[in-house]
Amino acid sequence: MPHQPIHAQINPPARLLMGPGPISADPRVLRAMSAQLVGQYDPAMSAYMVETMALYREVFRTANQHTLLVDGTSRAGIEAALVSLLEPGDRVLVPVFGRFGHLLVEIAERCGAEVHTVAVPWGEVVDAEQVERAVVAVRPKVLAVVQGDTSTTMCQPLADLGEVCRRHGVLFYCDATASLGGNAFEADAWGLDIATAGLQKCLGGPSGSAPITISPRAAEVIEGRRHVEAGLTEESDEPRGTRIASNYFDLAMVMDYWGPRRLNHHTEATTMLYGARECARLLVEEGLDQAVERHRLHGTAMLAGVAGLGLGVFGDPAHKMNNVVAVEIPGSLGAAGGERVRAALLADFGIEIGTSFGPLHGRVWRIGTMGHNARRDAVLTTLAALEQVMRAEGVPVTAGGGVGAAREVYQGVAA
């Protein structure tokens, strides 16, 4: 008698992911990820790695030689950057304006660093003068900042912070996970030393690969802690400095793996590399400025649409990210009603939106317009569905107000 499988083949339900990420991956990225594997030292694979580095130099807008992928989710990139820069006792300054600033604090503390913060209420960004005063007082080795914090939807200006870091000789790290590709980003022009990202937001791919770019100044610091694993080579590689505390996230070794020596470090996540390469290829093909403008347009339409439904928006609108909006849950619904709305959107329309964390949990919905979902039909469908679900909950809304307001934004604009 033939063996009967216990579990059926995976067949996920149809979903339109309109939350703060992950988003619905671009079908072209998924197609690229279905390609057959090759060995990690196959000439074809080496060529794909070189192409991927070149593409992400364009995405980050940098000339940095060390622009590559860390295999793992966006948090893997963050941890690789901080554990490779920081030694126990180093001082770090972190501007905190949402949940992900707190994450940078935690990871830096785990590296043994002495961590200082400049905090502002959620819904605001940190002023460059505040940061400079703290830099003068603390004298940090590294300034670590999030560009776009999806917990609050705020986008931190970076150019002035880069000038502060240059004046005071501070290394400048940025977590651009939620912002890269949908908001202006200029690694070299803004003086960034390390920036990391993920695929699952504006880059339009799945989570699992973390693009990173490393300036020559940061590379010098990292290579000053270079320890080559025993047994890899017969060449003389004298250990330097304090060994980086993580093996997997040791950027000195990862740079050797991606560099001309191709020293073995780990088995490359081939399928994720295919996906990351395609994310960058599509973005470069579209044009970085055009992609940012697309996210701005559809984000503006979503913002107008929720206002057209009579809903409030959380946070300083002057510093809102292009690709996600925090919508205040009507007081008549409360937190429980807000969750019912999210559940009904998913069950009845196959649309996912998010809530938030900490002080904003149950107070806001977060609706994303990013990557493959930064498009007109996704915005209008989400607004129409949200209107119907709120009506079912007894919330008074203007009939067609959301779709109508969004369509006014789109009037005269190509899709």
C-alpha positions as CSV (number, residue, x, y, z in Angstrom):
1,M,0.0,0.0,0.0
2,P,1.5,3.4,-1.0
3,H,2.6,5.7,1.8
4,Q,0.1,8.5,2.4
5,P,1.6,11.9,3.0
6,I,0.7,13.4,6.3
7,H,0.9,17.0,5.1
8,A,-0.3,18.5,1.8
9,Q,1.9,20.7,-0.3
10,I,2.1,24.3,0.9
11,N,-0.6,26.4,-0.7
12,P,-0.8,29.8,1.0
13,P,-4.0,31.8,0.8
14,A,-4.2,34.7,-1.5
15,R,-3.2,37.8,0.4
16,L,-2.6,41.5,-0.4
17,L,0.0,42.5,2.2
18,M,-0.6,46.2,2.9
19,G,0.9,46.3,6.3
20,P,4.3,47.7,7.4
21,G,6.1,44.7,6.0
22,P,6.6,42.1,4.8
23,I,4.8,43.1,1.6
24,S,3.7,41.0,-1.4
25,A,6.8,40.1,-3.2
26,D,7.2,41.2,-6.9
27,P,6.4,38.1,-9.0
28,R,9.6,38.7,-11.0
29,V,11.6,38.3,-7.8
30,L,9.8,35.1,-7.0
31,R,10.5,33.8,-10.5
32,A,14.2,34.6,-10.2
33,M,14.2,32.7,-6.9
34,S,12.9,29.6,-8.6
35,A,16.1,29.3,-10.7
36,Q,18.3,26.2,-10.3
37,L,21.2,26.2,-7.8
38,V,24.8,26.3,-8.7
39,G,27.8,25.7,-6.5
40,Q,29.1,28.7,-4.5
41,Y,32.4,28.7,-6.4
42,D,30.9,28.1,-9.8
43,P,32.1,30.9,-12.2
44,A,28.4,31.7,-12.8
45,M,27.8,32.2,-9.0
46,S,30.9,34.4,-8.7
47,A,29.6,36.5,-11.6
48,Y,26.2,36.8,-9.9
49,M,27.9,38.0,-6.7
50,V,29.9,40.6,-8.6
51,E,26.7,41.8,-10.4
52,T,24.8,41.9,-7.1
53,M,27.5,44.1,-5.5
54,A,27.4,46.5,-8.5
55,L,23.6,46.7,-8.4
56,Y,23.5,47.5,-4.7
57,R,26.2,50.2,-5.2
58,E,23.6,52.0,-7.3
59,V,20.7,51.3,-4.9
60,F,22.7,52.7,-1.9
61,R,24.2,55.4,-4.2
62,T,27.7,54.7,-3.2
63,A,31.1,53.8,-4.6
64,N,32.0,51.6,-1.7
65,Q,33.9,48.4,-2.8
66,H,32.4,46.5,0.1
67,T,28.7,46.5,-0.9
68,L,27.4,43.0,-0.5
69,L,24.8,40.8,1.2
70,V,24.6,39.4,4.7
71,D,22.7,36.1,4.6
72,G,19.8,36.5,7.0
73,T,16.9,38.9,7.7
74,S,17.4,42.6,8.0
75,R,18.3,42.2,11.7
76,A,21.2,40.0,10.6
77,G,22.6,43.0,8.7
78,I,22.1,45.3,11.8
79,E,23.9,42.8,14.1
80,A,26.7,42.3,11.6
81,A,27.3,46.0,11.4
82,L,27.3,46.7,15.1
83,V,29.2,43.6,16.3
84,S,31.9,44.2,13.7
85,L,32.3,47.9,14.6
86,L,32.0,47.8,18.3
87,E,34.3,46.4,21.0
88,P,33.4,46.1,24.6
89,G,33.5,49.5,26.3
90,D,33.1,51.5,23.0
91,R,30.7,54.4,23.3
92,V,27.6,54.4,21.0
93,L,25.0,57.2,20.6
94,V,21.5,56.1,19.4
95,P,18.7,58.6,18.6
96,V,15.5,56.8,19.6
97,F,12.2,57.9,18.1
98,G,10.5,54.5,17.9
99,R,10.7,50.8,18.5
100,F,13.7,50.2,16.2
101,G,15.9,52.7,17.9
102,H,15.4,50.6,21.0
103,L,16.5,47.6,19.0
104,L,19.8,49.3,18.1
105,V,20.3,50.1,21.8
106,E,19.8,46.4,22.7
107,I,22.1,45.0,20.0
108,A,24.8,47.6,20.9
109,E,24.5,46.6,24.6
110,R,24.9,42.9,23.7
111,C,28.2,43.9,22.0
112,G,29.4,45.2,25.3
113,A,29.2,48.8,24.3
114,E,28.5,51.8,26.5
115,V,25.2,53.0,25.0
116,H,23.9,56.6,25.2
117,T,20.6,57.8,23.7
118,V,18.8,60.9,22.5
119,A,15.1,60.2,22.8
120,V,12.1,62.1,21.6
121,P,8.4,61.3,21.8
122,W,7.1,58.7,19.3
123,G,5.8,60.6,16.3
124,E,8.7,63.1,16.1
125,V,12.3,62.9,14.7
126,V,15.5,63.9,16.4
127,D,16.9,67.4,15.7
128,A,20.5,67.4,14.4
129,E,21.4,70.0,17.1
130,Q,20.3,67.7,19.8
131,V,22.4,64.9,18.3
132,E,25.5,67.2,18.1
133,R,25.2,68.3,21.7
134,A,25.1,64.6,22.7
135,V,28.0,63.8,20.5
136,V,30.1,66.5,22.1
137,A,29.1,65.3,25.6
138,V,29.5,61.6,24.9
139,R,32.3,61.4,22.3
140,P,30.9,58.2,20.8
141,K,32.8,55.9,18.4
142,V,29.6,55.2,16.5
143,L,26.3,57.1,15.9
144,A,23.7,54.4,15.1
145,V,20.3,55.6,13.7
146,V,17.2,54.2,12.0
147,Q,16.2,56.2,8.9
148,G,12.6,55.1,8.6
149,D,11.0,53.6,11.8
150,T,7.8,51.8,10.8
151,S,6.6,51.7,14.4
152,T,5.9,55.4,14.2
153,T,6.2,55.9,10.4
154,M,8.7,58.7,10.9
155,C,11.6,59.3,8.5
156,Q,14.7,60.7,10.2
157,P,16.7,63.3,8.2
158,L,20.3,62.0,7.7
159,A,22.3,64.6,5.8
160,D,22.8,66.9,8.8
161,L,23.7,63.9,11.0
162,G,26.4,63.0,8.5
163,E,27.9,66.4,8.8
164,V,27.9,66.1,12.6
165,C,29.7,62.8,12.4
166,R,32.3,64.2,10.0
167,R,33.0,67.2,12.2
168,H,33.6,65.0,15.3
169,G,35.2,62.0,13.7
170,V,32.3,59.6,14.5
171,L,31.4,56.5,12.5
172,F,27.9,56.8,11.1
173,Y,25.7,53.7,10.9
174,C,22.1,53.6,9.5
175,D,19.5,51.0,9.5
176,A,17.6,51.6,6.3
177,T,15.5,48.4,6.4
178,A,12.1,50.1,5.9
179,S,13.1,53.1,3.9
180,L,15.6,52.1,1.2
181,G,14.1,52.2,-2.3
182,G,11.1,54.2,-1.3
183,N,12.7,57.3,0.3
184,A,15.7,59.3,-0.8
185,F,18.9,57.6,0.3
186,E,22.4,58.9,-0.5
187,A,25.1,56.8,1.3
188,D,28.1,58.7,0.0
189,A,26.6,62.2,-0.1
190,W,25.3,62.0,3.4
191,G,28.6,60.6,4.8
192,L,27.3,57.2,5.9
193,D,30.0,54.6,7.0
194,I,27.7,51.6,7.1
195,A,24.1,51.1,6.0
196,T,22.0,48.0,6.1
197,A,18.6,47.1,4.7
198,G,16.2,44.2,4.0
199,L,14.3,43.0,1.0
200,Q,10.8,42.8,2.4
201,K,9.8,46.5,2.3
202,C,10.4,48.9,-0.6
203,L,12.8,46.6,-2.4
204,G,9.8,44.3,-3.1
205,G,11.2,40.9,-2.1
206,P,11.0,38.3,0.7
207,S,12.7,38.6,4.1
208,G,16.0,36.7,4.3
209,S,18.8,38.8,2.8
210,A,20.4,41.9,4.2
211,P,22.1,44.3,1.7
212,I,25.0,46.2,3.3
213,T,27.4,48.9,2.2
214,I,30.7,49.6,4.1
215,S,32.8,52.7,3.6
216,P,36.6,52.6,3.4
217,R,36.8,54.2,6.8
218,A,34.5,51.6,8.4
219,A,36.3,48.8,6.4
220,E,39.6,49.9,7.9
221,V,38.1,49.6,11.5
222,I,36.6,46.2,10.7
223,E,39.8,44.9,9.1
224,G,41.7,46.0,12.1
225,R,39.9,43.2,13.9
226,R,40.5,40.6,11.2
227,H,41.0,36.9,12.3
228,V,41.0,34.3,9.5
229,E,39.6,30.9,10.5
230,A,42.2,28.2,10.9
231,G,42.5,25.7,8.1
232,L,41.3,28.0,5.3
233,T,44.6,28.9,3.8
234,E,48.3,28.2,4.0
235,E,49.0,31.9,3.6
236,S,50.2,33.9,6.7
237,D,47.2,35.9,8.0
238,E,48.3,37.4,11.3
239,P,45.4,38.1,13.6
240,R,44.7,41.8,14.2
241,G,43.1,43.5,17.2
242,T,40.2,42.2,19.2
243,R,38.4,39.3,17.5
244,I,34.8,40.1,16.4
245,A,32.5,38.4,18.9
246,S,30.3,36.7,16.3
247,N,31.7,34.2,13.7
248,Y,28.7,34.3,11.4
249,F,28.3,38.1,11.5
250,D,32.1,38.8,11.3
251,L,32.2,41.3,8.5
252,A,36.0,41.0,8.1
253,M,35.5,37.4,7.1
254,V,32.3,38.2,5.0
255,M,34.3,40.8,3.1
256,D,37.0,38.3,2.4
257,Y,34.3,35.9,1.2
258,W,32.8,38.4,-1.2
259,G,36.2,39.9,-2.2
260,P,38.8,38.7,-4.7
261,R,40.2,36.1,-2.3
262,R,36.8,34.4,-2.0
263,L,37.8,32.8,1.3
264,N,35.2,30.3,2.5
265,H,33.0,31.6,5.3
266,H,29.6,30.0,4.9
267,T,27.6,28.4,2.1
268,E,26.0,31.2,0.2
269,A,22.2,31.4,0.4
270,T,22.0,31.0,-3.4
271,T,18.2,31.4,-3.8
272,M,18.1,34.5,-1.6
273,L,21.0,36.0,-3.6
274,Y,19.0,35.4,-6.8
275,G,16.1,37.3,-5.2
276,A,18.2,40.1,-3.8
277,R,19.9,40.6,-7.2
278,E,16.5,40.8,-8.9
279,C,15.2,43.3,-6.3
280,A,18.1,45.6,-7.1
281,R,18.0,45.0,-10.8
282,L,14.3,46.0,-11.0
283,L,14.9,49.1,-8.9
284,V,17.9,50.2,-11.0
285,E,15.9,49.5,-14.2
286,E,13.0,51.6,-12.9
287,G,15.4,54.4,-11.7
288,L,16.0,55.3,-8.1
289,D,14.4,58.7,-8.3
290,Q,11.4,57.2,-10.1
291,A,11.0,54.5,-7.5
292,V,11.0,57.1,-4.7
293,E,8.5,59.2,-6.6
294,R,6.3,56.2,-7.1
295,H,6.3,55.5,-3.4
296,R,5.6,59.2,-2.6
297,L,2.6,59.2,-5.0
298,H,0.9,56.1,-3.7
299,G,1.8,57.0,-0.1
300,T,0.2,60.4,-0.7
301,A,-2.9,58.8,-2.2
302,M,-3.3,56.4,0.8
303,L,-2.8,59.4,3.2
304,A,-5.5,61.3,1.4
305,G,-7.8,58.3,1.3
306,V,-7.7,57.6,5.0
307,A,-8.4,61.3,5.7
308,G,-11.3,61.0,3.2
309,L,-12.7,58.3,5.4
310,G,-12.6,60.7,8.3
311,L,-9.6,59.0,10.0
312,G,-6.8,60.8,11.8
313,V,-3.1,60.2,11.1
314,F,-0.5,59.8,13.8
315,G,2.8,61.6,13.8
316,D,4.5,64.7,12.3
317,P,3.3,64.8,8.6
318,A,6.4,66.8,7.6
319,H,8.6,63.7,8.5
320,K,6.4,60.9,7.4
321,M,7.9,58.0,5.4
322,N,6.6,57.8,1.8
323,N,5.7,54.1,2.2
324,V,3.7,53.7,5.4
325,V,1.0,55.6,7.3
326,A,-0.1,55.3,10.9
327,V,-3.9,55.6,11.0
328,E,-5.5,56.5,14.3
329,I,-8.1,53.8,15.3
330,P,-11.5,55.6,15.9
331,G,-12.2,56.0,19.6
332,S,-15.6,54.3,19.1
333,L,-13.8,51.1,18.1
334,G,-11.1,50.9,20.8
335,A,-8.3,48.4,20.6
336,A,-10.6,45.4,20.4
337,G,-12.6,46.9,17.6
338,G,-9.3,47.8,15.8
339,E,-8.3,44.1,15.9
340,R,-11.8,43.1,14.6
341,V,-11.3,45.4,11.6
342,R,-7.9,43.9,10.9
343,A,-9.4,40.4,11.2
344,A,-12.3,41.2,8.9
345,L,-10.1,42.8,6.3
346,L,-8.1,39.6,6.2
347,A,-11.0,37.2,6.3
348,D,-13.3,39.0,3.9
349,F,-10.9,40.7,1.5
350,G,-7.6,38.9,1.9
351,I,-5.9,42.2,2.9
352,E,-3.5,42.5,5.8
353,I,-2.7,45.7,7.6
354,G,-0.7,46.1,10.8
355,T,-1.1,47.5,14.3
356,S,2.0,48.9,16.1
357,F,4.1,48.3,19.2
358,G,4.5,49.7,22.7
359,P,2.6,53.0,23.4
360,L,0.9,52.7,19.9
361,H,-0.3,49.2,20.2
362,G,-4.1,49.2,19.7
363,R,-4.0,52.9,19.0
364,V,-3.1,52.9,15.3
365,W,-3.3,50.8,12.2
366,R,-0.2,50.8,10.0
367,I,-0.9,50.7,6.3
368,G,2.0,50.2,3.9
369,T,2.3,51.2,0.2
370,M,5.7,49.8,-0.7
371,G,7.6,47.7,-3.1
372,H,5.3,45.8,-5.5
373,N,2.2,47.1,-3.6
374,A,3.0,50.8,-4.2
375,R,0.5,50.9,-7.0
376,R,-2.9,52.4,-7.7
377,D,-5.1,49.3,-7.6
378,A,-3.6,48.1,-4.3
379,V,-4.3,51.5,-2.7
380,L,-7.9,51.8,-4.0
381,T,-8.8,48.3,-3.1
382,T,-7.5,48.7,0.4
383,L,-9.4,51.9,0.9
384,A,-12.6,50.4,-0.4
385,A,-12.3,47.4,1.8
386,L,-11.5,49.4,4.9
387,E,-14.6,51.5,4.3
388,Q,-16.8,48.5,4.2
389,V,-15.3,46.8,7.3
390,M,-15.6,50.0,9.3
391,R,-19.3,50.4,8.2
392,A,-19.9,46.9,9.4
393,E,-18.5,48.0,12.8
394,G,-20.8,51.0,12.9
395,V,-18.2,53.6,12.3
396,P,-19.7,56.6,10.4
397,V,-17.7,57.1,7.2
398,T,-18.3,59.2,4.1
399,A,-19.5,56.9,1.3
400,G,-16.7,56.6,-1.2
401,G,-14.7,59.2,0.7
402,G,-11.5,57.2,0.8
403,V,-11.4,56.0,-2.8
404,G,-12.6,59.4,-4.0
405,A,-9.9,61.3,-2.2
406,A,-7.2,58.9,-3.4
407,R,-8.4,59.2,-7.0
408,E,-8.1,63.0,-6.8
409,V,-4.4,62.5,-6.0
410,Y,-4.1,60.3,-9.0
411,Q,-6.0,62.6,-11.4
412,G,-3.8,63.4,-14.3
413,V,-1.0,61.1,-13.1
414,A,0.1,58.0,-15.0
415,A,-0.5,54.8,-13.0
